[in-house]
Amino acid sequence: MKKLIALFATTAVASGSAMGAIALSGTASVSYDDKGAAASSTTYDADMTVTGTAGATTFTQSMDIDSAIAVTATTLATTVGPLTVTADM
């Protein structure tokens, strides 16, 4: 039984260290102008960046998410030995 528990603990640590990470970041702003007697107006801007990392590979996608989602940049970068490969889409 002790051997089975030790093997399970080793497997859990190995799979846990191989997991990737995802980070979300962004900015948003809203501006309201009542314009006195005229009709009021609202302007807004929202941007979001999603970054995923697994080992030596990083994927980054930037989006403009005002009224609809529009992808503004996508990058994939990885390192294999002494070689670094980057793709901008």
C-alpha positions as CSV (number, residue, x, y, z in Angstrom):
1,M,0.0,0.0,0.0
2,K,2.8,2.4,0.8
3,K,4.3,1.9,-2.7
4,L,1.0,2.8,-4.3
5,I,0.6,6.0,-2.3
6,A,4.2,7.1,-3.2
7,L,3.6,6.4,-6.9
8,F,0.4,8.4,-6.8
9,A,2.0,11.4,-5.1
10,T,4.8,11.5,-7.7
11,T,2.3,11.4,-10.6
12,A,0.3,14.3,-9.1
13,V,3.4,16.5,-8.7
14,A,4.6,15.8,-12.3
15,S,1.2,16.6,-13.8
16,G,0.8,19.7,-11.7
17,S,4.1,21.1,-12.8
18,A,3.3,20.6,-16.4
19,M,0.1,22.7,-16.2
20,G,0.0,26.0,-18.1
21,A,-1.1,29.4,-16.9
22,I,-3.6,31.9,-18.3
23,A,-3.5,35.6,-17.5
24,L,-6.2,38.2,-18.3
25,S,-5.5,41.9,-18.4
26,G,-7.1,45.0,-19.8
27,T,-8.4,48.5,-19.6
28,A,-11.8,50.1,-19.8
29,S,-13.1,53.7,-19.7
30,V,-16.5,55.3,-19.9
31,S,-17.3,59.0,-20.4
32,Y,-20.8,60.5,-20.0
33,D,-21.7,64.0,-21.2
34,D,-25.1,65.4,-20.3
35,K,-24.7,68.3,-22.8
36,G,-27.2,70.5,-20.9
37,A,-30.4,70.9,-22.9
38,A,-29.1,68.8,-25.9
39,A,-29.2,65.0,-26.0
40,S,-26.7,63.3,-23.7
41,S,-23.9,61.1,-25.0
42,T,-21.8,58.2,-23.7
43,T,-18.4,57.1,-25.1
44,Y,-16.6,54.0,-24.0
45,D,-13.5,51.9,-24.7
46,A,-12.5,48.5,-23.5
47,D,-9.5,46.4,-24.4
48,M,-8.5,42.9,-23.1
49,T,-5.3,40.8,-23.5
50,V,-5.3,37.0,-22.9
51,T,-1.9,35.4,-22.4
52,G,-1.4,31.6,-22.1
53,T,1.9,30.0,-21.1
54,A,2.8,26.3,-21.1
55,G,6.5,25.5,-20.7
56,A,8.5,27.4,-23.3
57,T,5.5,28.4,-25.4
58,T,3.5,31.7,-25.0
59,F,0.3,32.7,-26.8
60,T,-0.9,36.2,-26.6
61,Q,-4.1,37.7,-28.1
62,S,-5.2,41.3,-27.8
63,M,-8.8,42.3,-28.3
64,D,-10.9,45.5,-28.6
65,I,-14.2,44.6,-26.9
66,D,-16.3,47.8,-27.1
67,S,-19.6,46.7,-28.7
68,A,-18.2,43.6,-30.4
69,I,-15.1,41.5,-30.1
70,A,-12.4,42.5,-32.6
71,V,-9.0,40.8,-32.4
72,T,-6.2,43.4,-32.7
73,A,-3.1,41.2,-32.4
74,T,-2.1,37.5,-32.0
75,T,1.4,36.2,-31.2
76,L,2.7,32.7,-30.6
77,A,6.3,32.2,-29.4
78,T,8.1,29.1,-28.5
79,T,11.6,27.9,-27.8
80,V,13.0,24.6,-28.9
81,G,16.6,24.1,-27.8
82,P,18.7,27.1,-28.9
83,L,16.0,28.2,-31.5
84,T,13.2,30.7,-30.7
85,V,10.2,30.8,-33.1
86,T,7.7,33.7,-33.1
87,A,4.6,34.0,-35.3
88,D,2.6,37.3,-35.4
89,M,-0.8,36.8,-36.9
